[in-house]
Amino acid sequence: MSSLLALLGRDLRLALRQSGDVLLAVLFFILGAALFPFAVGPEPNLLLRLGPGLIWVMALLSVLLSLDRLFAPDHEDGTLDLLLLAPVPLEGIVLARIVAHWMVSGGPLLLATPLLAVFFGVPSHALPVLLGSLLLGTLALSALGALGAALTLGARRAGVLVPLLVLPLYIPVLIFGAGAVDAVLTGLAARPHLLLLAAVLVLALPLAAFAGAAALRQAAE
């Protein structure tokens, strides 16, 4: 456990050294969502109807921006070979990398979400559901994204292949996440959507850990 925490701390320190990338993702999230009212008009009911879905789409795209940096630097500088020799299961290393990726990509998006919720007129009673769905959903996005990044590691045009591979996997997360907020806004229960979102996360984490570890071993050979 202490070795995994040390690896997690290392990954976080490396990510925070590139703090400009974190800021870029947050600005992309905010400014991208802010463009939609200029296209659809300022009508409050329309913005409220579209807002949660737009926030979710921008969160998905923002997470997608940083997937190419999950494993590629380690593969290029030889760190991956050292990780394979470490006395820690590679599956645990992949999970630590997923958590670190979420903390520097999904976490800041959660902090920026209340601003966009006000911008789109999302009522206060729906904000906890929006944040809860994004918490579960962005973790699942990081896990599925790690799987895609590992499978395409070392491939030509990996930056193009990763989005093509993971976007179909992201569709259930997007449906259940946006559906939870939409259910609250229409007076229905958000619990079924959140439970399905949690189920996707529970399936995505072990899948990403084991399949991602196998892909990393293959890429290192």
Disulfide bonds with the S-S distance in Angstrom:
none
